């Protein structure tokens, strides 16, 4: 793994971030949507559909049928769509043989907390109602989508639904009260976000309150007992590093199997840099192995 490669990628990301500054949420959404590219689902079938009453992109390798992946995109709950989530969802499909659904959950500020979590719950419920064995389902997401993964699981548990085989989260938010130390110590180190950026996203999602809800801040106040095994991957350069560490500790304290991987000197959602960064491909290989092991062992 080359430090020169990591440095080059971080420098390129820092420079590219300058061109993504926007004055309005609508402009932010339009810029973020440009991340979706036609080749994100290359070699796979990809079809617009609905799941849980929301638009979704169904992604599959029709030669394989290992199980189901429910994927939640990032974007601070403010930007992004099922199309922007397709890149990482498709790569997990390629590496695991799962059939994937990238969900277009409702965004803030038009639809504040807990609208997105209710959409995640509805999507998971529909997969089960379609006859998909929960023991062959994995839920995954990046950034806000990682946060949404936890919220969806908590709502599913409280609704009496069976848990999926596992969960994979990349650079998740986990405390919308913004208590994490790295929000300060990594401010200026993170090539993508500042503390102010994260505060903006939290404000749009929560409105006047709600940061002390277990669904909003599962890494700080959530009762996480009964959740499935987790894999958390995060970079050491992230302002959200503490959120991953906090979530992992909370899961472990609740007797949930959890693997936390902190990779040095890489940015937010670094697995999305597969094909450009060796650490990203290695992380996705480990994520695929985790998923395969969970699906294989879920009935034991």
N, C-alpha and C positions, 0 to 999 in steps of 0.2 A: 504494500500500500504506500503510495508516494505522497510525501508531504507537499512536494511541488504541485502535484495534481490537485490536492485539497486547496492549496493556496490559490491556484488558478481559478478553480471553480468558485470559491468564495469571492474573489475579486470580480469575476464576471457577473455573479449574482448581485453584488453590491452596486455595480454600474447599471445593470438592467433595472434594478429597483427604482432608480431615479426617473425612469421613463414611465413608471406606473403611478405616479402621483396624479390624483384627480380631485376636483373640487366638490363633486357630488357623488352620492351613492350610485346613481344611475351610471355615471362615468366609470366609477370603480368596477361596477358589474360588467360593463361592456369591455373594459380592458382585461378583466380576469377571464371573461369568456373566450378571449382570443387564445387562451392556453389550450383549448380543445382543438386537436388536430385530426385530420382524416386518418392518419396512420396510427392513431392511438390503439385502435382495435384491429390492426393488420393481422391477417391470418386467422381471424376469428369471425364468427357471425355476431352481428350487433343489430338489435332491433328496438325501436321505440315501443314502449309498452306502458302499462300502469301497474303499480303495486301499492296496496294499501290506500288506494284512491289518489295516489300521486304519480306524476310522470316518472318513468324509470327507463334505463337502458339495460336491456338483457344481453349479456355477453357470454358466448360459449365456444368451446372447442367441441364440435359435434362428434368427434371421434372418442371423447372421454366423458365419463359421468361419475365423478368422484363424490359429488355432494353439491352444496349450495353456498354461495358467498353473498352476503348482504353488505354493500359498501356505502359508506357515508363520506361525501366529499368535504374538503376543508374550505375555508373562506371566512372564518370568524362569525359564522351564522349570518353574514351580511351579503356576501358575494358567493358565486359558484353555482353549479348545477350538476345534474346527472351526467352532462357531457364533460365537464371539467374533471369529474371524478373518474372518468372512463380510463384514463391512462394507467393509474395504479391498479384499479380494479381489473383491467384487462391483463396486466402483467401478472397479477396473482392467479388469474384464470389460466394463463399460459403455463405457469409453473406448478399448478396443483391439479388441473383438470376439473375444478369446480365450475359449476354454472353460476355466473355472477349477475347481480342486479345492482346497478349504481342508481341511488335514489335521489330524486329532486325534491327534497323536503322544503317546507316553507321557510322563508327568510325573514329576518328582522331588518328594519324596525316595523315593517307592516304586520308581521306575525311574531310577536315576542314570546319569550319563554312562557309555557313549555310547549309551544306549538310544534317545534321540530321533533322533540322527543315523542310526542303523540303520533307524529307521522312515522317515526321509526318503529314504534310499537305496532302500528297498524300494518306496516309492511312485513314485520316479522310474523305477526299473527296470520296474515294472509298466506305466507309461505307454508306455515303449519297446516292451515285449513286446506291448502292445495294437496296436502298429503306428503309434503317433504318431512322426512324424519328429522326432528331437532338435533339428534345425535350426529347428523351429517350436515349441519349448518354451522358456518363460522361467520361472525359479524366483525367487520373491520372498518377503519376510518382513519383519516389524517386530520390533525389539528382540531378544529371545531368538530370534525367528523369523528375524531377519537373521543372527544368529550361526549358527543351524541351517542356513541357506542355504549358508554357506561350508563347514560341516562335511559336509553332504550332497555338495557338489561335490567335496570332497577324497576322500571315500570312493568316489564314482562314478569319479573319475579313476583312483584306485588299483586299482579293480576292472576297469579297462579299458573302461568304458562311454563312449560318445561324449558330449561336452559339449553342453549346451543352447545356445540362441542367445545367452542373456544372463542376467544376474541383477540384480534391483532390491532394495535393502535400505534400510529406513527406520530410522534410529537404532540400528544394530546394536551389540550387545555384540561385543567381539573379543578381549578379554584377561581371562580369568577369574582371573588372578593380581592383578587390580585395581591395575595400575601407572600408570594414566592420570592425568595432572596435573589434568584437569578434575573428577575425583572429589573433589578438594579445593577447587579454585578456584571451581567452580560449586555446591558444597554450600551450600544456602541461597538460591541464585539459582534453581535448578531448582524449578519449582512442584509437581513430582510426586514426585521421588525425592531421597533423601539418599545419601551414601556408604554409610551403614549399611544402607539398603535393598538396594543392589546387593550388598553383602557377604553379606547374608542369602540372596539368590537364588543366588549363587555357591556358598555353603556347602552349600545343599540339593542342588545339582546335582552337586558334586564329591565330597562326603563327605570322606574322609580325605586325598585327594590327586588328582593328575591335572591340575593347572593348567598344567603344562609340556608337556602333550600338544599337538601341532599342531591337533588337532580342538577342544580346549578353548580354546586361545589362538592362533588363526591370525594375528591381527594382530601378535603378538609373536614367535612361533617357527615358524609354519607355512611350509612350502614351497608357494607358491601358483602355481608355474609350470603353465601349461597350462589354467588356468581361463578361462571365457568373459568377455567384457566386463561390467563392473559399473557400475551407477549407485548412488551412496550419497547419501542425503539426510539431513541432521541439522540440529537447531536449535542456535544458539549458547548457549542457556540450559541446556543439558543437562549433567548430571554425566557422561554417556557421550559427550560431544563428542570427547574424546581417543581413544576407541575407534574412531570413524569415521575420524579423521585417521590413526591408526596403521594401520588396515586399508588405507586408500587408499595410503599410502606403501609398505606391504608388497606390495600388488598391483602398483603401478607398478614397484617394484624387481624384480618377477618377470616383467616384460615383459607384463603383462596390461593391456589398455585399461581405464582407470578414470576415471570422472567423479565428483568429490566436490563436492557442493553444501552449503555451510554457510549457512543462512538466519538472519539476525539476529533475536534477541529472540523466538524462538518455542520452544515446549516439545518434549518427547519425543514422537516419532512425530507431528509436527505435520500431516502430510498427512491424518491421520484427522479433522482439523477442517474438511474441505471443506464448503462451504456456510456456514461460520461465519467463516472466516479466508481472506482473499484469497490469502495466501501458500500456503495448503494447496491451493487449486484450481490455482494456477499450478504448484506442484510436481507435482501429479498430471498436469497437461497435459504437462509435460516428461517425466515417467516414461512416459506413453503414447507420446510421440514417440520416446523411446529404444527402447521395446519394438517399436514399428512399424518403426523403422529396422533393428533387429537381425533381426527376422523377415524383412524384405524383402531384406536383404543377406547373410543367413546362408549362402546357397548360392554366393556369389561368391568 
